[in-house]
Amino acid sequence: MLRFGLFGAGRIGRVHAASLAAHPRTELAVVHDPVEVAAHEIAALYGVTPTGDADAILGDRGIDAVIIASPTPTHVDLLTACARAGKAVLCEKPIDLDLARVDACWEDIKGLNATVMVGFNRRFDPTFGEMRDRVAGGEIGRLEQLLITSRDPAPAPAAYIASSGGLFRDMTIHDFDMARFFLGEVVEVQAIGANLIEPYIAEAGDVDSAVVSMRGAGGELCQIANSRRCTFGYDQRVEAFGADGMLSAGNQTATSVRWSGASGTETAAPYLNFFLDRYATAYRAELDHLVICMEQGLTPSPGFADGRAALVLADAATESMKTGRVVRVGS
């Protein structure tokens, strides 16, 4: 049984706590949050120890691994401390908003042979995973175009937007990782953005809508469409087009029941309304991957380098949007 500590008792922390509780080979031992009420709420749900002292996790030799689900500014310090303490780490994205801090973190831990996984959970979604395997297996021939659509059901609150690091580093970063999952290396990025939804997003210096075009090292083209608002639910689609065919993954509903009548045909229930519903299975599979890697001495994927690479693409998109130029991305 692998014992875990959890940093962060907010929304995503609760998702990870539930995954740990459900996994047959993991135990959530301690949950940390400086907001004691939040830590106590999770602790009460799962019968674990709450704490506001990070050393209660870092200094406990009986804790094998940690999940870092705390706010982004805390990630680098916690990841570094956990690696030095010899604990495996699953860190939520992004590692940091500043690429220089990410690189400094790697310099600090690269010699420790640490087990570090970055939380790009969409790689573990069964639908997207099957698509990627079939593309890699040559089912559609050479991949030529990849289309990724990702739209949230409603904008995040103003306070969140103000500290998020911007659309590309906060939201599109998942799509950048998905693009790399299918394409491998990306060499060019071009982005445009707009403010079409909420004035407070523009006031924070951010955009609420964006389209990003990219080129893979093999010449493949990729386009990402993002919006902070989607009136019909959580819009999550991927299309892979190749020389010999196409694979596509559509949105999901709670059931596959459809209604047809005089006023319409094939009418379905609304799409799953947020990432907690759409990617519940992916979060559990993500944890299972880390557990298997720890048990078998394997290197988890996505790892630290993948987290860095996605941030590089986010920075490139930000630069492109500001300058109107195509940005070349180095390896």
Protein Blocks (a to p, Z undefined) as FASTA:
>chain_A
ZZdddehjbfklmmmmmmmmmpmkbccfbdcdfblmlmmmmmmmnopacdfbfklmmmmm
kbmbdcdfbdfklmmmmmmmmmmnopacdddddfbfblklmmmmmmmmmmnopacddddf
klmgmklmmmmmmmmnomnopafbdcdddddfbdcdfklmmmnopaklmmmmmmmmmmmm
mnopafbdcdddddfkbmmlmmnopafbdcdddddfkopacdddddfbdfkbccdddddd
dfkbccddddddfblcdcddfkbghiacdddfbfklmmmmmmmmmmmmmmmmmmnopacd
ddfklmmmmmmmmmmmmmmmmnopacdddZZ
